[in-house]
Amino acid sequence: MSRVDLAELDFFSPEVQECPFSVYQQLQDEAPVWQMPGTNVFVVTRYNDIREIIRDPARFSSSFSALLNAGSSNEDVNAIYEQGYEMVETLLTQDPPRHRVYRNLVNKVFSNKRIEGMRDDIQAIADQLISEWIDDGEVDLLNRLCVPLPIYVIADQLGVPRSELTLLKKWSDASTSRLGRLADEEQQIQNAKDIVEFQHYFADLIDRMREHPEDNIISDLANNTIDEGRLLTKPEALGMIQQILVAGNETSTNAIAGGVVLLIENAEEQAKLRANPDLIPTAVEEILRLETPTSGMWRRATQDTEIDGVAIPEGSFLMVRFAAGNRDESVFPCAGAMQVDRENADNHMAFGQGTHFCLGAQLARTELQIAMTTLLRRTDNWALVEGKNSLKHHPNVLLRGLMDLHISFDKVA
């Protein structure tokens, strides 16, 4: 493994984010709580340190909206956002007890019982999508399965027509790009336009649901009350819808695509799954561990404190790097290797832990299990199509997802 000079390391550069694993290992070995030179940002890479931080909201707050809402230096971007609604703290950037107020509104939507009741519908969507290209022998898997499967599922739950797939994906991508903080000025302008478009679309839908309630998430958010009887404000409702949209599709899209690549690259592990499909739930956990679609998340120190002997001043920001913790050799032996029968694969941090455990975790697991099971049952002899795959990831500090995935395959008779 080539070593880098930590005094010169730009951890959030696109180059490091594209291929971060050797850097993660070096940080774990040399500086598991590492302060980026010249900043008040600490990068935390060891499993147990990450777990300590995310389970202690009193010392390490999720209120990091200042990082997201800091005014852009581009006046055009700011002018566009002024045409939309204020962005307020709801789920992602709230601490207990306020976080629980918002979380309770949507917990039932993503309950294990409700998700289990959706299995037949998710299976039908997966089969329908695969049937559209099963006879072709080659497919743009990202755009013909990995993207539409979770988007169709979350669209149904939101009460939005499946025909709006392109819009929903565009809005979700804009939200994640803004969250990821690596967009250039042109992309920032486009993100702003897309997010404001999202806000006005759903603001109108909230109004319609208040006049004529239906059985969907938007109607629930529009009509349920908090704080002794008041309705959510438009900014509150829009903030929650935005996070539900992202939680309901990005993890699944990125993990399905990354999982297929892992199984192509690890033919022996793929053979184990074909021989014993009962291993698929464990394999899904292993895919989530290795891919970690949410690579990390921010926390803010509320007081002078320390982690692993490193002083953390009040007001510092901590990047807790789930993707690094999921490759911590002290927790996962041979951490870089795919093992579809790994006994402790489900100890991963792909969904975080504690108060902010991912809202869409069970939905993502279910979609992944169904997608992998159906692909393995209906297709064989997977291979990457030469000349059509960069295997590069979208530039993003927090989320990791492939930009393309074209595979060839044989149809199983």
N, C-alpha and C positions, 0 to 999 in steps of 0.2 A: 504494500500500500504506500503510495507516495504521500509524503507529509507536506503540509503547507505551513507558512509562517503565520501563526495566529495573530501576531501584531499587525499584519497586513491583510488579514482575511476580511473580505466583504461577504458576510454570511448570506445576505439577502440578494446577492447578485444572481441574475438569471443563470449564469454558468454553474454556480454552486447548487442552486435549486433544481437544475436539470439532473444533476448526478451527485447527490449529497452524501452518499453512504460512507465513503471513506472519510469525509469530514466529520460525520457523526461519530465514527469510531475513534478518530483522533481526539475529538473533544471529550468523549467518555474517558479515554485513557489519560489525557493531560490536563483538561480543564472542564470538568463536568458541569460546573456553573461558571460560564465564561462571559465576561463583560466585553461587549463590542467596543473597540478602542474609540475614545472620544465621545461616547454616548452614555445614556443612563439605561441602556438595554442589556439584559442578561439572557443568555441562551442556556437552557437547562436540558440536558440530554440523557441523564440516567433515569431508569424506570422508577426507582424508589423516591428520588427527589421530585420527579414530576407528580407522582401520586401524593406526596406530602403537600405540595403546593395546591393542587386542584381540589383537595379535600379540606382546605383551610381557608374559606372565604373571608374570615375575619382578618387574616393577615394579608391575603392575596385576593384582591377584588377583581371581579369580572367587568367592572366599570372602566372599559378602555375606549369608550366612544370618542374620546378626544383624538385618538389616533385615526379613527374613521371619518370624523366630521371636520377635521382640520381644514380650513379653507384652502382651496387650490390656488396656486399662484397664477392660474389661467383664468382671467376674468370671464371668458366665454363659458367655462365650466360652471362657475358660480352663478352666472346669469341664467343658465339653463335650470339649475337646481331651484332657483328662486321661483320658477314657474310651477313647481310641484309643492309637495307637503313637507313640513318639517320632519326630520328624522329623529325620533325619540327613543329612549331606552325601554325595551320590553323584555324579551327573553335572553338574547345572547349577552347583553351588557348590563344585566341587572343582578344584584346580589339578594340573598335572603334577607328579610322575609318578603320583600317586594316581588322578587322573581317568582315566588310560589303563587302569587295572585294571578299572574299571567299564565304560568305553566298549568294551573288547574283548569283553565279554559280549554286547553287543547289536549290534555292528557288522555281523555276518553277517546279522542279521535284516533290516537296511536296506541291504544291499549292492546295487550297481547290477544285478548279475546276478539277484539274487532279485526285485528290483522289476520288472525287465524280464519275468521269468517270471510276474508277477502281472497283466500288461496285459490278457490275455483276461478274467480274472475281474473286473477293474475296469471294463472295457468292458461286460460283461454286467450288472453292477450299475447302471451309468449308464443303459443302455438300458431295463432293467426299471423304474427309477424314473421315467424320462421317459414311458414307455408308460402309466404309471398316470394321467397327466394330459394327454397329448398332444392329446386330443380336446376339452379344456375351453376352450381359448382364453385362459385366465387362470390363474395359479398363484402360490401362496405359495412362490416359488422357494427362499427361505432354508430353509424347513422341509421342502420336498418334494424337494430335490436337494442344496443346498449343505451341509446338516447330515448327512443320512443317508449320502451317498456315502462320505465318509472314515470315518464312524463304522462302517459295515458292514465296510469294508476292515480297519480296525484291530481290530475285534471278531474277525474271522476269524483274524487273526494272534495275538491274545491268547488265543484259545481260549474266547471268551465268545459265547454265542448272540446272533444278530442281534436277537432279540426283546428284548434288554436295552438297545436303543438309547436309550430315555428315561433309564435309569439312567446309562449311560456318559456321555451328554451332560451330565446334571446334575452328575456328579462332575467332569467336565472343566471345566465352567463354574465350579464352586466353586473348583477349583484355580487357574484363571486369575484369578478375582476376588480371591482371597487374594494372589496374586502382584502384582496390579495396584494394591493399596493405596488404592483409592478407595471401598471399600464403606462404607456407613453401618452403624450398630450392628445394625440389624435384619438386614441382609445378612451381616454378620460372624457372627452367630449361626447363620443358615442355612448359610453356608459351612462352619462348624465341624461342624454336624450332618451335612452331606453328605460332608465329608472323612472323618469318623470312620466313617460308613456304608461308604464306599469301602474304607477300611482293613480293616474286619472282613470284608467280602465277599471281598476278594482274599487276606486272611490265611487264610481257610478254603480258598480255591482253591489256595493254595500248599501247604497240608497235603495236599490231595487229590492234587496233582501229584507230591508226594514219595512218596506211597503207590502211585500208579498213573500213571507218567510218560506224556505224550503229545507229539505233534509240534506244539508251539506256544511262544510267547514265555514264558508263565508257567511252563511245565514246564522250559524251559531255565534260567530264573532260579532256579527252586526247586531244581534239581539240579546245576547247574554250580558249580564251586568256584573260590575265589580264595585268596590268601595261603597257598600251599603246602598246599592241600587242605581248607580249611574251606568250608562252605556259607555263603551270604549269610544274615545275620540277617534276621528279619522286617522291622524298620525299613528296612534297606538295600534289600531286595527291593521293599517297598512304595514307597519313594521313587523307585526306578527305574521301576516300573510307572506311577506317577503321571505322571512326566515323559514316558514313552513314549506314554501316552494323550493327553496334551496335544500333544506333537510330532506325533503321528500323525493329528490331525484339525483342530486349531484353524487352522493356517496355510492348509490347503486350503479349509475352510469360508469363511474370511474373504476369501481371494483369489478364489475363484469368484464370490462375491457382489459383491465390489468390482469384479472384472473385467467382469461383466455391466453394472454401472452405467457404468463407463468406456466400454464399447462402445456403450451407448445414447447417452451424452453426446457421443461422437465417431463420428458416423455414417459419415464418410468413412473412418476407420480400420477400422470394422467391414466396410465394403464391400470394402476391400482384402483382408481375411481371407476373405470369401466368394468373391472372385475368385481368390484364391491361398491355399488352405489350407496350403501349405508354409510360410507365414509364421507359423503358429500357435505353434511352439516359441519363436520370437523374441518374439511377442506375449505369451506367458506370462511371459517374463522382464521385459518392459516392464510388465505388470500387477503383478508382484512388486515391481518398482522403485517404481512409483507408489503402490501400496497399502501395502507394507511391513507385513504383518500383525504382525510383532514390531517395534514402533516403536523400541524401545531396550532396553538391558540395563545392569545395574550392574557396576562394577568398583571395587575398593578399592585405594588407593595403599599399597604395602608399605614405602615409604621417602619421604623428602623428594625431590621431583623437579620437573620442569616439562614443560609441553606448550605449544608455540607461544609460548614466552616467559612463560607464566603459571606462577607458583609453585604447586605442589600439595603441601601438607604430608602427611606420613605419616598414615595413618588416614582420609584424606578419601575420600568416595565420589564416583565419577564416573558420570554418566548418559551413556553413549555412545548418541547418538540416530541410529540407523540410518536412520530415515525422513527425517531432515534431510540426512544424507550422500548419500542416494539422490536428492536434489534439489539437489546442489551443482553450480552452473553451470560450475565449472571442470572438472568431470568429465563432466557430461551437459548439453551445450548445449540451450537451450530446455527446461530440466529439468522444468517444470510441464506440458509438452505431451505428450500420448500419441502415440508414433510406433511403430507395430507392426513397422516394419522398422528400428528404431534399431540401429546397428551394434554399439554397446557396451552394449546393455541388460543382458547377462549379467554385467557388472561390478558389479552392484548388491550391496548388503549385506543383503538381506532375510533371508538365512540366517546372518548373521554371517560371520566368517572365522576362520581359525586353529584352535586346539585345540577350541574350542567351536562349530565349524561345525555347523549344525542337523542333528541325527540324522535327521530325517524329510525332508530337503531333496529327495532324489531321488523319494521317494514323493509329496511334494506336487507336484513338477513333473509327474510322470506323471498324477496325478489331475486336475490343472489342464488339461493337454493333452487328455486324454480328455473331460473335461466340456465344454470349449470346442468341441472338434471335433464332438462329438455334438449339442450345442445348436445350433450353426451349421448342421449338416447336416439336422437334423430340424425346426427351427423358424425363422421369419423374422418381420420386422416387429415387433421387440421394442419395447415401450414401458412406462414406469412407469405403474402404475394410479393414477389420480388419487384422492386422498383416503385412500390406504392405506399410503403410504410417508412416514415421518418422515425417512428417510435419516440418522438419528442413529446414533452408535456407542455400544457399551457403555462405561461409564466405567471406564477402565483406564490406568494409567501406562505399562505395557509392551506391551500387545496392542491391536490396533485391528480391530474387527469390527462390521459393521452389525447393528442390532437388528431390522430388517425389510426385506423385499424382495418386493414383489408386482409381477409383470409381466404384460402381455398379449402375445399372439403369434399368428402364423398357423402352422398345421401345413403343413410342406412335403410336397407330394403325392409 
